[in-house]
């Protein structure tokens, strides 16, 4: 009886090790919003098929790969509409790995800004302008405007402001002519 349990335990470990190794063989990852890379880290045993389907399970791409060595391949989906897609990698034994991803392009803000309190009355403003437009900075003490300036440097700004005797909460307003507007307050 003890021998039977030992044998079953060893078989379970071997099966678990095989599944783990199989998971390491194929890697599917999204490299950009509309690009996917499939990596096959072992020597394939026969033909490998990569299928890409849309959210309605319609086949949009099928690639039949006959290699006698490990390989990596990129798939560019820029011609497809934004949506959710599934990548499936199969070989003669069946499905090895699947992965889903979205090709929605996230909108990024034109301007990144952050304020950090440096001391009693000092504030550091960091502004990075990605669109190479002018940026306006306004500083408010409570609801009163105490300073305003335009920055022509499209690369951004790193500046320390010394505000004498603030009365309320100091807030920085960062805006562009293109309509971007953001209010930032200090962080320690």
C-alpha positions as CSV (number, residue, x, y, z in Angstrom):
1,X,0.0,0.0,0.0
2,X,2.8,2.3,0.9
3,X,4.6,1.5,-2.3
4,X,1.4,2.3,-4.3
5,X,1.1,5.8,-2.6
6,X,4.7,6.5,-3.3
7,X,4.3,5.5,-6.9
8,X,1.1,7.8,-7.3
9,X,2.9,10.6,-5.5
10,X,5.9,10.3,-7.9
11,X,3.5,10.3,-10.9
12,X,1.8,13.4,-9.7
13,X,5.1,15.2,-9.3
14,X,6.2,14.2,-12.8
15,X,2.9,15.4,-14.2
16,X,3.2,18.7,-12.3
17,X,6.8,19.2,-13.5
18,X,5.7,18.5,-17.1
19,X,2.9,21.1,-16.9
20,X,5.3,23.7,-15.5
21,X,7.9,23.0,-18.2
22,X,5.2,23.2,-20.9
23,X,4.1,26.6,-19.5
24,X,7.7,27.9,-19.8
25,X,8.0,26.7,-23.4
26,X,5.5,29.2,-24.9
27,X,5.3,32.9,-24.0
28,X,2.7,35.3,-25.4
29,X,3.0,38.9,-24.6
30,X,1.8,42.3,-25.8
31,X,4.8,44.4,-26.7
32,X,2.9,47.5,-27.9
33,X,-0.8,48.5,-28.1
34,X,-1.3,46.6,-31.4
35,X,1.7,44.2,-31.4
36,X,2.1,40.7,-29.9
37,X,5.2,38.5,-29.6
38,X,5.1,34.7,-29.4
39,X,8.2,33.0,-28.1
40,X,8.6,29.2,-28.4
41,X,11.6,28.4,-26.2
42,X,12.1,24.7,-27.2
43,X,12.5,22.7,-30.3
44,X,8.9,22.2,-31.6
45,X,7.8,18.6,-32.2
46,X,6.1,19.2,-35.5
47,X,4.0,22.1,-36.8
48,X,3.1,25.0,-34.5
49,X,0.0,27.0,-35.3
50,X,-0.7,30.5,-34.0
51,X,-4.3,31.6,-34.2
52,X,-5.6,35.1,-33.4
53,X,-9.3,35.5,-33.0
54,X,-11.5,38.6,-32.2
55,X,-14.0,39.1,-29.4
56,X,-16.7,37.3,-31.5
57,X,-14.4,34.3,-31.9
58,X,-13.8,35.0,-35.6
59,X,-10.4,34.0,-36.9
60,X,-8.5,37.1,-38.0
61,X,-5.0,35.5,-38.5
62,X,-3.6,32.0,-38.7
63,X,0.1,31.3,-38.9
64,X,1.5,27.8,-39.6
65,X,5.2,27.5,-38.4
66,X,7.5,24.7,-39.3
67,X,10.8,25.2,-37.4
68,X,13.4,22.8,-36.2
69,X,14.6,25.2,-33.5
70,X,13.3,27.6,-30.9
71,X,11.8,30.7,-32.3
72,X,10.2,34.1,-31.6
73,X,7.7,35.8,-33.9
74,X,6.0,39.2,-33.8
75,X,2.5,39.9,-35.0
76,X,1.5,43.4,-36.0
77,X,-2.3,44.0,-35.7
78,X,-2.4,47.7,-36.7
79,X,-4.6,46.9,-39.7
80,X,-7.3,45.5,-37.3
81,X,-9.8,47.6,-35.5
82,X,-9.4,48.3,-31.8
83,X,-10.8,45.5,-29.6
84,X,-10.1,42.4,-27.6
85,X,-8.2,39.6,-29.2
86,X,-7.1,36.1,-28.2
87,X,-3.9,34.4,-29.2
88,X,-3.7,30.6,-29.2
89,X,-0.6,28.5,-29.7
90,X,-1.2,24.9,-30.7
91,X,0.9,21.9,-31.7
92,X,0.1,18.4,-32.6
93,X,-0.8,17.6,-29.0
94,X,-3.3,20.4,-28.8
95,X,-3.5,23.9,-27.3
96,X,-0.3,24.9,-25.5
97,X,-1.1,28.4,-24.4
98,X,-3.6,31.2,-24.9
99,X,-3.6,34.8,-23.9
100,X,-6.1,37.7,-24.4
101,X,-5.2,41.3,-24.9
102,X,-6.8,44.7,-25.7
103,X,-5.6,46.8,-28.6
104,X,-7.2,50.0,-27.3
105,X,-4.7,52.9,-27.4
106,X,-4.9,54.7,-24.1
107,X,-4.9,58.4,-24.4
108,X,-2.0,60.0,-22.6
109,X,-2.2,63.5,-21.2
110,X,-0.3,66.3,-23.0
111,X,1.4,67.4,-19.9
112,X,2.7,65.6,-16.8
113,X,3.0,67.7,-13.7
114,X,3.9,67.2,-10.1
115,X,4.4,69.5,-7.1
116,X,6.5,68.6,-4.1
117,X,6.8,70.7,-0.9
118,X,10.5,71.2,-0.2
119,X,10.3,73.0,3.1
120,X,8.4,75.6,5.0
121,X,7.5,77.8,2.0
122,X,9.3,76.1,-0.9
123,X,7.6,74.1,-3.6
124,X,9.2,72.2,-6.5
125,X,7.2,72.1,-9.7
126,X,8.0,69.5,-12.4
127,X,6.3,69.8,-15.8
128,X,7.0,67.7,-18.8
129,X,5.2,68.8,-22.0
130,X,5.0,66.0,-24.6
131,X,3.3,68.1,-27.3
132,X,6.0,70.9,-27.6
133,X,3.5,73.7,-26.9
134,X,3.7,76.5,-24.4
135,X,2.6,75.8,-20.9
136,X,1.0,78.3,-18.5
137,X,1.6,77.9,-14.8
138,X,-0.6,79.8,-12.3
139,X,-0.1,79.5,-8.5
140,X,-3.0,80.0,-6.1
141,X,-2.9,80.6,-2.4
142,X,-6.4,79.3,-1.4
143,X,-8.5,80.9,-4.2
144,X,-6.3,83.9,-4.8
145,X,-3.9,84.0,-7.8
146,X,-0.5,84.9,-6.5
147,X,1.8,84.1,-9.5
148,X,1.5,83.3,-13.2
149,X,4.0,82.6,-16.0
150,X,4.3,81.1,-19.5
151,X,6.9,78.5,-20.2
152,X,8.2,78.3,-23.8
153,X,10.5,75.3,-23.2
154,X,8.8,72.3,-24.9
155,X,10.9,69.9,-22.8
156,X,9.3,71.1,-19.6
157,X,10.2,72.7,-16.4
158,X,11.9,72.0,-13.1
159,X,11.6,75.0,-10.9
160,X,11.5,75.8,-7.1
161,X,9.1,78.5,-6.0
162,X,9.6,80.3,-2.7
163,X,6.2,81.5,-1.5
164,X,6.4,84.0,1.4
165,X,3.8,83.5,4.1
166,X,1.1,81.4,2.4
167,X,-2.4,81.9,3.8
168,X,-4.1,78.8,2.6
169,X,-3.5,75.7,0.5
170,X,-1.0,76.3,-2.4
171,X,-2.3,74.9,-5.7
172,X,-0.6,75.0,-9.1
173,X,-2.7,75.2,-12.3
174,X,-0.9,73.8,-15.4
175,X,-2.6,74.5,-18.8
176,X,-1.9,74.7,-22.5
177,X,-3.4,76.6,-25.4
178,X,-4.7,73.2,-26.7
179,X,-7.2,73.0,-23.8
180,X,-5.3,70.8,-21.4
181,X,-5.7,71.9,-17.8
182,X,-4.7,70.3,-14.5
183,X,-4.6,71.4,-10.9
184,X,-1.8,69.9,-8.7
185,X,-1.2,70.3,-5.0
186,X,1.9,69.7,-3.0
187,X,3.0,66.2,-1.9
188,X,5.7,65.6,0.8
